Amino acid sequence: MSDNKKSPLYVTSEIGKLKTVLLHRPGKEVENLTPDLMGRLLFDDIPYLKVAQEEHNYFAKTLKENGVEVLYLEELASEAIQEKEVRERFIEDFLDEANVDGEGLRQALRKYLSDFKNEELIQKAMEGIRKKELSNVKMKSLADLADNDYPFVVDPMPNLYFTRDPFATIGTGITLNHMRTETRNRETIFAKYIFENHPRFKDKNIPIWFNRDETSSLEGGDELVLSDKVIAVGISERTDAISVEKLARNIFKDGQTFETILAFNIPKKRAFMHLDTVFTMVDYDKFTIHPEIEGPLTVYSITKGDNGEINIKEENAILEDILKKYLGLSNVTLIRCAGGDPIDSSREQWNDGSNTLAIAPGEVVVYARNYVTNKILQEHGIKTHIIPGSELSRGRGGPRCMSMPLVREDI
């Protein structure tokens, strides 16, 4: 692998041997889900935390046994706020992002959070704060008193175990994303503090291709690094077209190796939430797909122009031809989720059968419950590391969604 100036980040493909990855083990934020809050917090069901943690432990163990360094979001975030000034600033930023405006409530929360050790503070920020935790606080303003029925003073962040979305590693930099929903946009504060303050990353001149203060949305599940020349980005339910354009302008300015960004216009619906729920790369010339995106589909190729401008070209073609053209392949194998059977593929797509995590070329991590798709992958020569996911999958995300690669080897 190239040292690339010893950057702590290096991702130039989807399939290069995975060296370092960021995960978040589900915590009490999942137990702060209730049926009434599922819509607001973007869940369709409530995972059983004990089993979800056991499944996640198995996932991490599988990665470690295959030579991957596993870092945890909660640990990096607590290490990033060691300095008193940084910790105090984090609390204020956290309260801002939680929209805590009432004078009495903000003062009470500031004091409440200040009493926690760093590790506990980060966990509490993630899990949310129930109103009863501040039962002895006398509220001082109308803003504090108005919403008496809502059980939280600060909402939990149950989606955090999907570390793919709040930021994404591309080349030696990141997109620090602006998420579509307020619920998930709050998650990006942890990455902000990690990259600005953690000894592993600060002062390393890590470029930011897209920042969380943008007004348009971009999410990591829509960002796929197909090669050191080509990036694919989904224009989806969660990512705006203008965000893809901003990303392209920034990344082309920096002297990275990337030459083309392919913007895939995919259906704007829940089952197709991100590009990686319908399309992932598993080998040099093999891809898992949901049959509905085979095409013909509209893809926009974005390339570097003169004087800082970009060139955008609309292409209408089948997926196979687009991949062959831009990746320089003579043949491409598209492995349909559950073989394309209308019932099996629909069921396994819902359970993220197309959402694989490649840990090396032709070697992927998959959920056990997608057994039809897994058998087909194996028949195509793909080595599958099968993990349990009955509870984890209730959050609508697979192994790729649950992982953010920080370093991969070149292919």
N, C-alpha and C positions, 0 to 999 in steps of 0.2 A: 504493500500500500504506500502511496505517496504520502510523505509527511505534510505536504502542502503548507510549509511554514509552521509546522507543528500546531496547526489549528485544533482546538478541542472539538470542532465540528467538521465532518467530512462525509457528505452523502452525494454520490454522483450516479446512483442507480437504485432500482427497487430490489435488486437481487444479489448485489455484492455481499460477500460474507459479512454478517452482522457482528460488529465488535463491541459496540456500546449502545444501550437502549435505555429510555426513560419510561418508567411505569408508575402507576399509582394504585396501591392496594386499596380496594373499597373499604371505607370506614363508616362511622356512625351517620354520615350524611345520607347513606342509603336507608337507614332506619328512620330518618326524619321524613320519608315519603309517606303520604297518606292518599287514599283514593281521591279525595277532593283536590289534592295538589298535583296529581300526576300530569294533568294537561299543562299546568303552569310550568312544571319542572321537566317536561318533555319525556315522560316515561309512559309506557303502555301497561306496565305491570310493576309490582314491587318485588325485587329480588330478596331472597332469604339471605341475610348478611353472612351468617356463619358458613353456609355452604359456598356462597360467592367468594368469600375469602379463601376457603380451601381450594376452590377451583383456580383462583388467581395465584395462590402459592404454587400450585402444580404448573401453571403457565411459566412463572418465574424460574422454577426449578428446571423445567425443560430447556429454557434459554441458557441458564448457567451451565447445565450439563453439556451444552453444545458450544461452550467457549465464549459466551456472551457476557460482558460486564453489565450487570443490571443496577441501574440507579433509580432511586425513588423520589418522586416529586416532593413528597412531604418532608423527606430528609434534606434535600437540597434547599428547599425554601427555608427551613428552620436554620440551616447553616448560613444562609444568606442574610439573616437579620441579627447576627451576633452583636454588631455594634449598636450601642444604645440609640444613637441618632437615627440609624436605619430602621430599627425596630419601631421607634415612635412614629416615624414617617409612614411605615407600613400600616400601622393601626389607623392613622388619619386617612390614608388612601383607601383602606378597606372600608371604613365607615362612609366615605364619600361614595364609593361604588355600590354600597348597600343602600344608598339613598336615605341615610339617617340624618334627618334635618332638624328634628325637634331638639331644642337646647337641653332639656333635662335628660332625654333618652341618650343623646350623644355623650353627654358628660358621664352618665352611668355606665354606658358601654365602654367608654375609654378606660374608666377605672376598673371595670370587670375584666377586660382583656389584659390590662397591665399587670394583673396579679398572676397570670399564667407564665410558666417557663416557655422558652421559644418553641419547643416541640409541641407543647400543649396549645400554645397560641395558634400555630398553624393548623393543627387538627380542629380547633374550635372554629376558626375562620371557615374551614371547609365544611364542617358538619352543620353549621347554622346555630342560631341562638334562640331557644324557645322563650316565649314571654315569661313563663313561670320561673325561669332562671333569674329574672330581675324582679321578683315578686315584692321585694321590700323597697323598691325604688319609687319615690313619689314623683310623678310626672309634673312638668312645669308649663307645658304649652298645649295648645289645641292640637298641634301636629302629633304630639305624644299620645293624646287621649282619643283621637278620632276613630281609630280602627281597633275597637276592643275585642272583636270576635276572632281576628286572625291570630293563629297560635304562635307565630314567629315574630321576633323583632328583626331578625336577619335570616333570610332564606338559606337553606342548605344548598350544596352544590353536588348533587348525586351523580352528575355526568362526568365528574373528574377522572374516573378510571379509564375514560376514553382519552388518553393523553395525546392522541394523534391530532386533535383539532385546535387547541389553543395556540399552538405555534407549530411550525414545520421547518425541518432542516433541509436546505437546498444548497448544495455545494458547501462552501465554508461559512454560510450565513443562515439567517432564519427569516421567515415571515412571522412576525409577532401579531397574531391575527385579531381582527375586529369581528367578533362572532355575530351571527344573525340576531340572536335573542339576548335580551338583557340577562336572563338566567345564566346563559353560558358565557356571555362576555365578561362577567365578573371573574371567571376562571383564569383569565390571562394575566391577572395581577401577580400570580405566583411566578410565572415565567419572566415577567418584567423584573421582579426583584432578584431572581436567580441570575439572569444574564447581566444585570447591572452591578450586583454586589457579591456573588459567590466567587471565592478565590479561584475556582476552576475556570471561570469564564470572564470575569471582569478584567479590564486592561488587556484583552486579547484582540481588540479591534474587530469584533464580530459584526459584519455588516447586517443591517436589517432591511430586507427587501420590501417590507410592508409593515406598517406600525398600527398598534391597537387604537390610536387616536383618529384613524381614518373614519369617515362617515359611511362608507360602503363596506360590505361584509366579504370576508374570505375565511374559509375554514380548511383545516389541514387534511380532512378526508377527501377533499377535492384536489389535492396536490400530489401528483405522482412524478417521481424522477425516473423517466424511462431509460435514460442513458446520460453520459456526460455532455451530450449535445442537445437532448430533447427532454422537455418537461411537458407533462399533460396536466391540464387544469379543467375541472368541471364547472360549467356555468349551470348552477343547480338550484335547488330549494334553499341552499345555505350560502351560495357564493355568487356575487354579482359580476356581470361582464366588465364593468368599469374597474373592478378590483384586479381582474386578470391583466388588464391594460396597464394599470399602475405597477403591478409586479413586473411585467415585461420591461417597462421603461427603466426601472431601477436595476434589474438584474443584468440588463445589457450594458449598462453604464460601467459596470464594475470590473470588467476584464475576466469574468468567469468563463468557463469553457462552453456554456450553453449557447446554442445558436437559434433554436426554434422552440416556441411555446405553442402547443396545440390546445386550443380551447374547445372542449367538447360540450355541445349544447344538449343536456340530458333532461328527461322528464322531471317536472317540478312536483314530485309527490313523495310521500313519506317513505315508501319502499325503495325509492331511488334517491335517498336523502343526500348522499355524496357520490362522487365518481367511484370511490373505492368500494361502494356497496354493490356495484354492478360490473366492475372491471378491475382486476389486479394482475400483475405480472408475476409469473412463477418460474420462468426459465428464460434463456436468451430469446427464444422464439415461441414461447407458450404463454397463454393468458387465460385466466378464468373470466367468464363473462355471463351476464344475464342475456338470454336470447333477444330481448327487446331492444338492445342497443347495437345489434349487428349492423343495422342500417338498411337502406342508405340513411346516413345521418349527416347532420351539418357540423363540420369542424372548421374552426378558423385557425389558420397557421399565422403566427406572429413572428416576424424576424426583424433583425436589427437593420435600421435604415441609416441614412446620412444625417449628420448634424444632430444626433440625439433623438431622431425620430424613429418610428417603427413602421414596418410594412405589415398590413393585414390582408390576408387572402381567404375568401370563403371557398371551402371545398365540400362537395357533396359526393360521397363515395361510401363503400362498405368499409367497415372497421378493418378488415383484413388488408385491404389495399392501402389504407392510410398508414397502418403500422409497417407494412413492407416498404413503403416509400420513404418514410422518415427515419426508420431504424436500419435501413439498408439491408433488409432481409429478403432472401429469395423465397422462403416459405414461412408461413405463420400458422400455428395451431391454436384455434380458439376452443377452449374447453368449456362447454355450456354447463351452467349450474344444473345439476341433476340430469344432465344429458338433454335438456330442453323439454322434458316431459311437462306438459302444462300444469299438472297438479304437483308433482314432486319439485319442479323448479320453483314454483310459486312458494311452496312451503319452505324449502331450503334457502331460497333467497331471503325470505322474512327472517330466517335464522342465520343470515350472513354466510351462506354457502360460497359466495363469490369473494368474501373478504378474508383472503389469506395473508399471512405474514411470511415472506420469504426470508430465511436466515442464511441462505446460500443459493447459488443457481440450482434450480430443480429440487429444492428442499424447503418445505413450508410447514407452518403451524396452522392447524385447523381444528374446528370444534368436532367432537365425536358425533353430535346429533345429526350432522349433515353427511350421513353415511353413504348416501347415493353418490353425491358429488365426490366424496373422498375416494370411493372405489374407482371412479372414472379417472381421477387424478393419478392414482396408482397405476392404472392401465396405460396411462401416457408416460410412465417412467418417472413420475414425480414422487419423491420420498416425502411421506407425510408424518409429522409429529402430531399425534392426536391427543387433544386435551379435553377434559370435561368442560361443559359450558352451559348446562341447563339453567343455572341462575344468572350467570354473567350475561347470557344472550338476552335476558329480559330487558336489558337496557338498549337493545337494538344496535349492537355493535359486535364485530368479530375480533380475531387476533390482531389484524392490522390496526383497527380502531383503538385497541388497547395499548398500543406501543408507539413510541416516537424514537426512531433510530437517530442516534447522534453521530455515530461513526460506522461506516461500511468500508470494506476493502474495495479497490478498483476491480473491475471485471475485464 
